[in-house]
Each structure stands twice: as C-alpha cells, then as structure tokens.
C-alpha cells in the first residue's frame, strides 16, 4: 500500500489528484469545526463535559459519520448522512418504481437523472434533520437530557441575544442545510477530479478524525494493560475485516463465439465476483436506526416517572450492554443483510443478460437454471457474510461490558467504523493501483 502511494506521488497527474483530494478534505474538516450562527460553543463544551459523550442510538452513529460535528452543531454538522440516506432510499425505490428502474437501465444518462433526484432528496432530508437536531438542542435532548436548558450555562442556543428566537433557529437550519449541500459538492469534486469515491473518502475522514480522541479516552480511563490488549484486538479485528472484505466467490462464465459480418466475437472466459459481504455496511445502519426507536420513544417521558414497561424498555432495548439489545441487534443485521442483498442483486436479471450476450456458466443451462444456480450460491455465501457483519457490529458492546465503561458508545475500533474505514481504504488503494497500472503498463514489445 505504501509503495502504491509512493509511486503515485512520483507520477505528476496522480500527485495533483492526491493533493487536490487532501485540499478538499482539509476544507471539509474546517467546515466541521466552523461555528454556526446562534450557537454558544462555550456552552456546547460545558454540555460535552457533563454528558461525557453519553448519547445513544442513532445520534452516536450520526455523530461518528460527521466527525463529531453533530453534537457541536457546526456548519457541516449533518455531514454526509442525508446523502447516504437519500441514496439508500432511491436504491430501494428503484425496485418499486418502474420509472426509476427504467432510468437505471438507460446507462449513464439515466444514472445522471437518478443522481439529480438524489441531490434534491438530500436537501429535503437535510432540512428535516437540521430541524430535528436544532429542536433537540433547544430542549436539551441532544445530550440525552443531561444539560438543563433552564440553566444559562448549558443553553446551547442562548436566549436574550436581541434576535427573535424563530429567526435564530431558521438561520441555523438554513446554515446546516447549506452545509450539507456544500459537503455533497465537495464529495463530487473528489470523485471527478481527485482519487477515490468522494462521499466515501469524506466519511473515512470523519471517522478517522475521532480515533485519536476516543482512543485517548480509553487510555485514560483504563489500565495500561487493558489498553494494550485493546490495541492488539484492534489489529486482529482489522485483519479479519480485510480478509472478509476481499473474499469473493468467482462464478466462471463462458461466452460463445459469434460471427458478425466477417469478424468473430466472443469465445472469452470471465467470472462473476460475488462478495461474501455483498451488502456492505447498509444492514448495520438499518439495524441501528430501528433500535433507536425505543430510545426515541422514552425521550417523550420524564425519566423519574417511568412506568414498569418503560423501565423494561430502558433496561433491555435502550441499553447497549443488555444481552437482549445485543441479540436483537445481531438478528436485525442478519435479516437486513438478506433483505438488502435480495434487492440489490437480481439473479434472474443477471441470467437474462448473460443469455442475451451468449454467456453461460459451464455445466449450467442458460435462463432459469442459471438464475436458480446464482440464487443458490448467493444464499450460501450471504449467511457467513451476515454472521460476519453481526459479530463485527456487536463487538463494541462486549468491549463496553469488558471495560465496564458504558459511556463508550462511540467505540471507534469496532462495528461500523472499522467496516467503513477498511472498505474505503481498500477501494481507494485499488483505484490508485489501477491508475498506476494504466500509466506504467509494460507490454511484450517494450
């Protein structure tokens, strides 16, 4: 990997792309720390000190993806999550709405139209999410109700500034929405003129920005021996993730020879790469979002006056160290893995495309038998992929129990963080190596 980056820096055009990507990442991190109008950052720091990152559920995930900018309500507080949500929604709707499926089949022009719809939906979701987070900050629920908003010391959006509160809140929502549009533009700039997928690189940057602080928190609150053991486990987890992310089942495909005019086409051999983790990190996001609903329900009630069933929800479905919470999380990830794979990979469509161009799997008849064969293989390799996603995602919960530190719900060395960082890192290195190969390819005449 280091040799690939060294060779890329020696290549002038690749060096420009790398430096351009670094510059965009710097702008993104600057926006993540830039204060939003109407927010008191002294009070935000006071709330962070009181809460000790004791937020829960989906807020942790969003704060992780924004590089810690969400809890500070900075200009880029929403980060890239509205775009991710919009992309997932459009991808799911493609299966339901025939017009979107037709656009997807039209190639580049149809994909450009879907991308335009994704941008519009991103801005709409950004308005809704910004309004929700501003309302949570206004009522103190952004920090799990630990900051009393009646105390001026903890008022994230202070009153008595001489500006009507409705105007302050409106400007804050518009600023955060504009920040989301800016982040989306920066990601597309990286994709077009930089290295790697822009949105993925920005998510990678946000997660990496939180690693030193979170790691140091664990270092200060535990013994040196436990911390070194955590580092050792981190290396093992990363090695496991790299191994599984690279694992794939290659289904051989043979194309028959065809005579078109005076030229012979076909006769080549290739393969269909089916990854073990075909669903990526999407099932983890779905499961985390669904498990946030019980916690969201409890926020509408006073903690001191919980009814017995609400106490049960708090102790079992809202506590990340509860065995029931871990079990439900694991089962939901398995379910959503199968669900998402069944939506994104259509064996019947793949088999029909192969048949149309004269392709076949050796030993399998074209058409429906090929579709059944692909479906059988996919169902077999999805199970280990789902188990792998579930185990990696619940690892942080076992770390909470082992470290006896329930506040580490943003544990940076397991679950979603490692899956995204390793996946994006591998994909970026592959792109760099492929571009180097194009520029340094040695033919047999050379």
Secondary structure per residue as TSV (DSSP state, phi and psi in degrees):
chain	resnum	aa	ss	phi	psi
A	1	X	-	360.0	-43.7
A	2	X	H	-66.1	-36.4
A	3	X	H	-65.9	-33.9
A	4	X	H	-65.3	-43.0
A	5	X	H	-67.2	-37.9
A	6	X	H	-63.5	-44.0
A	7	X	H	-65.7	-36.1
A	8	X	H	-65.5	-38.3
A	9	X	H	-68.6	-23.8
A	10	X	H	-83.5	-12.7
A	11	X	S	-94.5	120.1
A	12	X	H	-56.1	-49.3
A	13	X	H	-70.5	-36.2
A	14	X	H	-69.5	-34.8
A	15	X	H	-62.8	-40.4
A	16	X	H	-62.2	-41.1
A	17	X	H	-64.4	-42.1
A	18	X	H	-64.9	-43.8
A	19	X	H	-66.6	-37.1
A	20	X	H	-63.0	-42.5
A	21	X	H	-62.5	-43.1
A	22	X	H	-62.7	-39.9
A	23	X	H	-64.2	-42.5
A	24	X	H	-65.3	-40.5
A	25	X	H	-62.1	-39.1
A	26	X	H	-62.1	-41.8
A	27	X	H	-63.1	-40.3
A	28	X	H	-63.1	-43.8
A	29	X	H	-68.9	-31.6
A	30	X	H	-64.6	-44.0
A	31	X	H	-65.9	-28.4
A	32	X	H	-70.6	-19.5
A	33	X	H	-109.5	-0.1
A	34	X	S	-76.8	127.3
A	35	X	-	-65.8	141.2
A	36	X	-	-87.6	149.4
A	37	X	T	-66.2	136.3
A	38	X	T	91.7	-2.4
A	39	X	-	-104.8	130.8
A	40	X	-	-90.4	110.1
A	41	X	H	-77.3	-21.8
A	42	X	H	-65.7	-41.0
A	43	X	H	-71.3	-33.6
A	44	X	H	-62.3	-43.2
A	45	X	H	-64.6	-36.6
A	46	X	H	-64.5	-40.5
A	47	X	H	-67.3	-39.5
A	48	X	H	-62.2	-36.8
A	49	X	H	-68.1	-38.2
A	50	X	H	-71.5	-44.5
A	51	X	H	-75.2	-28.9
A	52	X	T	53.8	42.2
A	53	X	T	60.7	25.3
A	54	X	-	-85.6	55.6
A	55	X	-	-96.9	175.7
A	56	X	-	-143.2	163.7
A	57	X	T	63.1	-139.0
A	58	X	H	-66.5	-24.0
A	59	X	H	-62.3	-35.9
A	60	X	H	-62.7	-44.6
A	61	X	H	-63.6	-43.9
A	62	X	H	-66.4	-39.8
A	63	X	H	-66.0	-34.2
A	64	X	H	-66.4	-45.0
A	65	X	H	-68.5	-24.7
A	66	X	T	-92.2	3.3
A	67	X	T	69.4	30.6
A	68	X	T	83.4	4.1
A	69	X	-	-77.8	-22.9
A	70	X	T	-63.7	-50.0
A	71	X	T	-68.8	-12.8
A	72	X	T	-98.2	-5.5
A	73	X	T	51.7	47.7
A	74	X	-	-81.1	-177.8
A	75	X	T	-61.9	-40.2
A	76	X	T	-99.4	36.5
A	77	X	T	-61.5	-37.0
A	78	X	T	-75.8	-19.6
A	79	X	T	61.2	-139.7
A	80	X	T	-101.7	-0.5
A	81	X	H	-61.3	-40.2
A	82	X	H	-58.5	-37.6
A	83	X	H	-68.3	-41.3
A	84	X	H	-61.8	-45.3
A	85	X	H	-61.4	-44.8
A	86	X	H	-62.8	-40.4
A	87	X	H	-63.8	-42.7
A	88	X	H	-65.1	-42.2
A	89	X	H	-62.2	-45.8
A	90	X	H	-63.8	-36.6
A	91	X	H	-66.7	-39.1
A	92	X	H	-71.6	-37.6
A	93	X	H	-69.6	-22.8
A	94	X	H	-59.4	-33.2
A	95	X	H	-74.9	-27.5
A	96	X	H	-92.6	-40.9
A	97	X	-	-97.2	117.8
A	98	X	H	-60.4	-34.6
A	99	X	H	-61.2	-42.3
A	100	X	H	-68.4	-37.1
A	101	X	H	-65.8	-36.7
A	102	X	H	-66.2	-40.8
A	103	X	H	-62.2	-39.0
A	104	X	H	-63.6	-33.2
A	105	X	H	-80.9	-10.5
A	106	X	T	-79.9	-4.3
A	107	X	T	89.8	-140.9
A	108	X	H	-65.7	-40.5
A	109	X	H	-65.8	-41.4
A	110	X	H	-67.3	-39.0
A	111	X	H	-64.6	-35.3
A	112	X	H	-64.0	-37.3
A	113	X	H	-68.0	-42.1
A	114	X	H	-63.3	-39.0
A	115	X	H	-62.1	-37.9
A	116	X	H	-64.8	-42.6
A	117	X	H	-61.6	-38.2
A	118	X	H	-63.3	-39.3
A	119	X	H	-63.5	-45.3
A	120	X	H	-61.6	-44.9
A	121	X	H	-65.3	-34.1
A	122	X	H	-61.4	-45.6
A	123	X	H	-65.1	-38.9
A	124	X	H	-63.3	-44.8
A	125	X	H	-65.7	-34.3
A	126	X	H	-63.1	-40.2
A	127	X	H	-61.9	-45.0
A	128	X	H	-65.8	-45.3
A	129	X	H	-68.2	-40.5
A	130	X	H	-62.0	-42.6
A	131	X	H	-62.5	-40.9
A	132	X	H	-65.4	-45.0
A	133	X	H	-70.7	-35.1
A	134	X	H	-65.8	-39.2
A	135	X	H	-65.6	-40.4
A	136	X	H	-63.1	-41.7
A	137	X	H	-65.4	-36.0
A	138	X	H	-66.4	-33.8
A	139	X	H	-96.7	-4.1
A	140	X	T	87.5	0.5
A	141	X	G	-78.9	-10.1
A	142	X	G	-63.7	-27.5
A	143	X	G	-110.9	36.0
A	144	X	T	61.3	29.7
A	145	X	T	73.5	11.4
A	146	X	-	-83.5	-13.5
A	147	X	S	-106.0	114.3
A	148	X	-	-73.6	115.2
A	149	X	T	-76.3	-8.1
A	150	X	T	-77.6	-18.5
A	151	X	S	-88.1	119.4
A	152	X	G	-57.0	-23.4
A	153	X	G	-67.1	-26.5
A	154	X	G	-112.8	11.1
A	155	X	-	-76.6	109.1
A	156	X	S	-67.1	-39.2
A	157	X	S	-115.0	91.8
A	158	X	-	-64.8	149.5
A	159	X	S	-98.0	170.6
A	160	X	-	74.0	26.7
A	161	X	S	-90.1	-2.8
A	162	X	S	91.8	-7.5
A	163	X	S	-107.9	133.2
A	164	X	-	-54.0	139.1
A	165	X	H	-62.5	-36.6
A	166	X	H	-63.7	-34.4
A	167	X	H	-72.0	-39.6
A	168	X	H	-61.8	-44.8
A	169	X	H	-66.6	-38.9
A	170	X	H	-64.2	-44.2
A	171	X	H	-63.7	-38.3
A	172	X	H	-64.9	-43.3
A	173	X	H	-64.3	-43.8
A	174	X	H	-64.8	-37.3
A	175	X	H	-64.4	-45.1
A	176	X	H	-67.8	-35.3
A	177	X	H	-67.3	-43.7
A	178	X	H	-62.7	-35.3
A	179	X	H	-63.0	-37.8
A	180	X	H	-64.3	-42.6
A	181	X	H	-60.8	-38.2
A	182	X	H	-66.4	-42.5
A	183	X	H	-61.9	-42.1
A	184	X	H	-61.0	-42.0
A	185	X	H	-66.0	-42.0
A	186	X	H	-62.2	-41.1
A	187	X	H	-62.5	-41.2
A	188	X	H	-68.9	-31.8
A	189	X	H	-63.2	-42.1
A	190	X	H	-63.7	-41.9
A	191	X	H	-62.4	-40.8
A	192	X	H	-81.2	-40.0
A	193	X	H	-120.6	-3.8
A	194	X	S	-113.1	-148.7
A	195	X	S	-120.1	129.8
A	196	X	S	88.8	176.3
A	197	X	-	-77.9	122.5
A	198	X	H	-58.8	-47.1
A	199	X	H	-63.4	-40.9
A	200	X	H	-65.9	-39.5
A	201	X	H	-63.8	-39.2
A	202	X	H	-67.8	-38.2
A	203	X	H	-64.5	-43.6
A	204	X	H	-56.4	-43.9
A	205	X	H	-63.8	-42.2
A	206	X	H	-62.9	-43.7
A	207	X	H	-69.2	-42.5
A	208	X	H	-63.5	-30.3
A	209	X	H	-66.8	-23.2
A	210	X	H	-93.5	-12.4
A	211	X	H	-60.9	-48.5
A	212	X	H	-60.5	-44.5
A	213	X	H	-65.1	-44.5
A	214	X	H	-67.4	-40.2
A	215	X	H	-63.2	-40.6
A	216	X	H	-67.1	-33.5
A	217	X	H	-61.7	-42.9
A	218	X	H	-66.2	-38.2
A	219	X	H	-61.4	-40.9
A	220	X	H	-78.2	-23.9
A	221	X	H	-99.4	-5.8
A	222	X	S	-128.4	174.5
A	223	X	-	-75.9	162.7
A	224	X	H	-63.4	-36.9
A	225	X	H	-63.4	-45.0
A	226	X	H	-64.3	-39.5
A	227	X	H	-63.9	-43.1
A	228	X	H	-65.4	-35.6
A	229	X	H	-66.4	-37.2
A	230	X	H	-61.6	-43.9
A	231	X	H	-61.3	-41.4
A	232	X	H	-62.9	-41.5
A	233	X	H	-65.4	-34.0
A	234	X	H	-60.9	-43.9
A	235	X	H	-61.9	-41.0
A	236	X	H	-64.9	-43.2
A	237	X	H	-62.3	-44.9
A	238	X	H	-63.4	-41.7
A	239	X	H	-61.9	-41.1
A	240	X	H	-64.4	-43.2
A	241	X	H	-64.4	-42.7
A	242	X	H	-61.5	-42.9
A	243	X	H	-62.3	-47.0
A	244	X	H	-71.7	-39.3
A	245	X	H	-64.4	-29.3
A	246	X	H	-85.6	-15.9
A	247	X	-	-72.0	138.1
A	248	X	E	-155.0	154.0
A	249	X	E	-103.3	119.3
A	250	X	E	-97.2	114.1
A	251	X	E	-94.0	116.7
A	252	X	E	-67.4	142.0
A	253	X	E	-131.6	129.8
A	254	X	E	-113.0	133.0
A	255	X	E	-105.0	129.6
A	256	X	-	-71.6	153.0
A	257	X	-	-75.8	137.8
A	258	X	E	-132.3	138.6
A	259	X	E	-98.6	115.1
A	260	X	E	-118.8	108.4
A	261	X	T	68.8	-123.2
A	262	X	T	-106.0	9.1
A	263	X	E	-114.6	147.3
A	264	X	E	-100.9	128.1
A	265	X	E	-119.8	157.3
A	266	X	-	87.2	-159.2
A	267	X	-	79.6	8.8
A	268	X	-	-95.7	160.9
A	269	X	E	-117.8	137.1
A	270	X	E	-145.9	-165.7
A	271	X	E	-151.6	158.7
A	272	X	E	-101.6	113.9
A	273	X	E	-84.0	112.9
A	274	X	E	-103.6	110.7
A	275	X	E	-73.1	149.2
A	276	X	T	-64.9	-43.0
A	277	X	T	-98.1	75.8
A	278	X	T	-72.8	-23.7
A	279	X	T	-91.3	-12.6
A	280	X	T	69.9	-139.7
A	281	X	T	-100.9	0.1
A	282	X	H	-59.7	-44.4
A	283	X	H	-58.8	-34.3
A	284	X	H	-65.2	-41.2
A	285	X	H	-65.5	-43.3
A	286	X	H	-61.2	-47.4
A	287	X	H	-64.3	-41.5
A	288	X	H	-64.0	-39.9
A	289	X	H	-65.3	-40.9
A	290	X	H	-68.4	-37.8
A	291	X	H	-73.9	-10.9
A	292	X	H	-77.7	-19.4
A	293	X	H	-58.9	-45.4
A	294	X	H	-59.7	-38.2
A	295	X	H	-67.9	-38.6
A	296	X	H	-63.7	-38.6
A	297	X	H	-62.2	-40.8
A	298	X	H	-68.9	-23.1
A	299	X	T	-69.0	-15.4
A	300	X	T	-84.6	-0.3
A	301	X	S	-125.3	157.0
A	302	X	-	-74.7	130.3
A	303	X	G	-62.1	-30.4
A	304	X	G	-79.9	-10.4
A	305	X	G	-123.7	35.6
A	306	X	-	-67.6	141.8
A	307	X	-	-80.3	165.7
A	308	X	H	-55.4	-42.9
A	309	X	H	-69.0	-29.3
A	310	X	H	-71.5	-35.7
A	311	X	H	-63.6	-39.3
A	312	X	H	-64.1	-41.6
A	313	X	H	-62.2	-42.7
A	314	X	H	-64.7	-38.3
A	315	X	H	-81.6	-22.3
A	316	X	H	-118.4	-38.0
A	317	X	T	-104.9	-9.1
A	318	X	S	-116.1	1.4
A	319	X	-	-108.1	115.0
A	320	X	T	-66.4	-13.4
A	321	X	T	-97.8	2.7
A	322	X	S	-74.5	136.5
A	323	X	H	-59.0	-36.5
A	324	X	H	-65.7	-41.5
A	325	X	H	-59.9	-46.3
A	326	X	H	-63.6	-43.0
A	327	X	H	-65.2	-43.1
A	328	X	H	-65.2	-40.6
A	329	X	H	-60.5	-44.3
A	330	X	H	-63.2	-46.1
A	331	X	H	-67.2	-38.8
A	332	X	H	-64.0	-38.8
A	333	X	H	-64.8	-41.3
A	334	X	H	-61.9	-45.1
A	335	X	H	-62.1	-48.3
A	336	X	H	-69.3	-27.2
A	337	X	H	-63.4	-49.3
A	338	X	H	-63.2	-40.5
A	339	X	H	-63.3	-46.6
A	340	X	H	-71.0	-38.3
A	341	X	H	-64.5	-39.5
A	342	X	H	-65.4	-26.6
A	343	X	H	-83.4	-40.9
A	344	X	H	-84.8	-22.9
A	345	X	-	-122.1	115.2
A	346	X	-	-106.8	103.3
A	347	X	H	-60.6	-35.9
A	348	X	H	-64.3	-42.9
A	349	X	H	-65.8	-41.2
A	350	X	H	-63.6	-42.1
A	351	X	H	-65.0	-39.7
A	352	X	H	-65.9	-40.0
A	353	X	H	-64.8	-40.2
A	354	X	H	-62.5	-43.8
A	355	X	H	-64.6	-37.0
A	356	X	H	-62.9	-36.7
A	357	X	T	-101.2	14.9
A	358	X	T	78.6	24.2
A	359	X	E	-99.1	152.0
A	360	X	E	-155.4	154.1
A	361	X	-	-87.0	125.5
A	362	X	T	-53.9	126.6
A	363	X	T	89.4	-5.9
A	364	X	S	-120.3	133.2
A	365	X	-	-70.7	145.0
A	366	X	T	-65.4	162.5
A	367	X	T	91.1	-135.3
A	368	X	H	-62.9	-41.0
A	369	X	H	-58.1	-37.7
A	370	X	H	-65.8	-41.2
A	371	X	H	-62.2	-42.3
A	372	X	H	-65.1	-38.1
A	373	X	H	-65.8	-44.5
A	374	X	H	-63.3	-40.7
A	375	X	H	-64.1	-39.4
A	376	X	H	-63.7	-46.5
A	377	X	H	-63.3	-42.6
A	378	X	H	-63.7	-41.9
A	379	X	H	-66.2	-32.2
A	380	X	H	-70.6	-41.7
A	381	X	H	-85.9	-15.1
A	382	X	H	-71.5	-32.2
A	383	X	H	-60.9	-53.6
A	384	X	H	-62.3	-32.8
A	385	X	H	-65.2	-40.3
A	386	X	H	-67.7	-42.1
A	387	X	H	-63.0	-39.8
A	388	X	H	-62.2	-46.5
A	389	X	H	-60.9	-43.8
A	390	X	H	-63.3	-44.3
A	391	X	H	-66.1	-44.9
A	392	X	H	-63.4	-35.7
A	393	X	H	-73.9	-32.7
A	394	X	H	-91.5	-4.3
A	395	X	H	-55.4	-44.6
A	396	X	H	-57.3	-33.6
A	397	X	H	-64.5	-37.1
A	398	X	H	-70.8	-31.2
A	399	X	H	-64.7	-37.3
A	400	X	H	-58.9	-45.2
A	401	X	H	-67.2	-43.5
A	402	X	H	-66.0	-43.1
A	403	X	H	-79.3	-10.6
A	404	X	T	55.2	39.8
A	405	X	-	-131.2	88.9
A	406	X	T	-69.3	-14.0
A	407	X	T	-77.4	-10.5
A	408	X	-	-83.2	59.3
A	409	X	T	-85.3	-4.8
A	410	X	T	-104.6	33.3
A	411	X	-	-53.8	121.5
A	412	X	T	-87.7	-5.9
A	413	X	T	-109.4	25.3
A	414	X	S	-157.9	173.5
A	415	X	T	63.6	-135.8
A	416	X	H	-60.3	-39.4
A	417	X	H	-60.5	-49.8
A	418	X	H	-67.3	-40.3
A	419	X	H	-58.0	-45.5
A	420	X	H	-70.8	-46.4
A	421	X	H	-63.5	-44.5
A	422	X	H	-67.3	-43.8
A	423	X	H	-61.2	-46.5
A	424	X	H	-67.5	-40.6
A	425	X	H	-61.2	-45.2
A	426	X	H	-63.7	-42.8
A	427	X	H	-65.8	-40.1
A	428	X	H	-65.5	-42.9
A	429	X	H	-63.6	-39.1
A	430	X	H	-61.3	-41.3
A	431	X	H	-64.9	-41.6
A	432	X	H	-63.1	-44.4
A	433	X	H	-65.0	-38.2
A	434	X	H	-66.5	-38.5
A	435	X	H	-69.6	-35.8
A	436	X	H	-65.3	-38.0
A	437	X	H	-65.7	-36.2
A	438	X	H	-64.8	-33.2
A	439	X	H	-89.9	-22.9
A	440	X	S	-119.0	22.9
A	441	X	-	-69.3	131.2
A	442	X	-	-107.6	110.9
A	443	X	-	-80.0	173.8
A	444	X	T	-75.9	-13.3
A	445	X	T	-86.6	-8.9
A	446	X	-	-84.5	360.0
